[in-house]
Amino acid sequence: MHVQHSNGQAKFWLEPDVQLAQNYGLGHRQVSTAFRLIKGRTKMKSALRGKTISTVEVSKVSPIGFWLHVDGRDLLVPFKQFPWFADATIRQITAVERPSPHHLRWPDLDIDLALASIEHPEWFPLMSRVLPGPPLQRAPLPRRRPRKASPSSRRPARD
């Protein structure tokens, strides 16, 4: 769930328990208020949903991508089409969850994908154009040139 305020926004996970996933500019008091409101509303469910019995598992990792075993099928997730995974560790890639039948989540990487985007990438032509590479570095600040003293600020020479 996403919460927005004029100061910023926050993202909360609702399952298995309500918890803060990301905070972008909200103060502690604002996050606490949002947490209490969300927690109060999630208690109003009439019944808890059952556990999802369909599982997902990473069956193989290679230099070109990794394979997911989903519903008795093996699906390739190529790093070329999904560059967010290219620099991830094996542990991060294998920590995949399936909160619903059509949704996959990698909480350690903060990546959520529709299963259809892996099964039919042609249906989702707007892919990330970010290429894995070295992290961006801050450019050095230009050096300041010393100021020339104005005639009125010059001190008279001492003897």
N, C-alpha and C positions, 0 to 999 in steps of 0.2 A: 504494500500500500504506500502511496506517495502522499506526503503532506506538504502543502505549500503555505508560505507566509511572506509578507513583504520583505523580511530579512533574509530569507533563504528557503530551503526545502530539505526534507528528510525522507528516507526510504525505510520502511519497516517490513520485516518478514512476519507473516501471520501464522505460519505453521512451521514446526510443530508447536512452538510457543511464540508469543509476540516478542520481537526483539528488534533493536535498531540495527539496520544494515549499513546505512550511509547517512552522514549529516553534512549538509552544505550550507553553513552560515547561521544555523539556528542556535540560540543560546540554550544553556542547560535547562532553564525554567520552561522554555518553549517546547523542548524535546520531552521533558517530564510530563507536561500537560498533554501533549499529543499521545504519549505512551499510555497515560491513564484513560484518555478518551477511547483509544483503540482497544485497550484491554477490556474496558467496560462494555463495549459493543460486541466484542467477540464472545463474551459470556452469554449473550442473549440468543445463541444458537439453540434450536429446539433439540437437536441431537448431534452428537459428534459423528463425523463421517468415519466410515470403516477404513482400515489400512489398505492402501493400493497393493493388489497382488501382482500386478504386472511390473516386472523389474527391468532394470537396464544395467548393463555391465560392459566395461571396456574389455574387449577380448584380445586386442593386439595393438601395439604402438610401433610405428616405423618412422623413418625419416620423412615420408610423404604425408603422414597423417595417422589417425587411429581408427579402429573399428569398434563400433558399438553393437552389442548383441541385444536387440529389442524385439520382443514378441516373436521369438524364434527366427529372426532374420539378422543378418550381419550388414551394417551400414557403414560405409567409409566416410569419415569426416576429414577431408583433405585440408592440410595447413594452408594451401594456396587459396582456397575459398573461405576458410575460417582462420584468418591469421592471428586471432586473439589467443589461440592455443599454441602457437609456434614456439614461444619461449617458456611455456608452462612446464612444471615438473611432472613426472609420472604420477606422483601422489595427487597433485592438483587435478590432473586429467581424469584419474580414476575415481575421484570423489564426486561422482555424478549422482543426481537425485532425479526422481520422476514424480513431481507433485501431482500431476494429472496425466491421463493417457496421452495427451498431445503436447506435453510440455516437459522439457529437460532443463535442469538447473545445475550449474557448477558454483556452489556458494563460495569456495575459496578464491575463485576468479571473478565473481560477480557477473557471470554470464548466464543468460536465459535464452533458450532457443525453442522455437516451435519444431516439433518432430518433422513436420512437413518441409521445413527449410533444409533439412538434411536429405529427406527422401526425394524431394523435387526441387533442387536448387534453381532450376529454370523459372519457377514460379516467383522467386525472390531475386530479381535482377539487381537490386540495390544492395550490394555487398560492401563491406568496408574496403576502402582503398589504402588503408594503413599497411605499410610493409614492415615486417620485423627488421630491426636494425639497431644500431647503437642509440642509446638515449640521447635526446637533445641536450646540448650544453648551453649555458648562458654565455652570451657574448661579453667580452670584457668591456668595462665602462671606459669611455674616452678619457684620456688624461686632461686635467685642467691646466690651462696655461696660466702662469703667474700674472696677476694684474699689475699693470703699470701704475705707479703712484701718481696721483694728480698733483699739480703744482701746489695746491693749498694744503695738502696733507704731508708734504715733505718737511722733515725736521731740519732745523739749521744745524750745520756742522759744529761739533764741539772742538774747543782748542785744547 
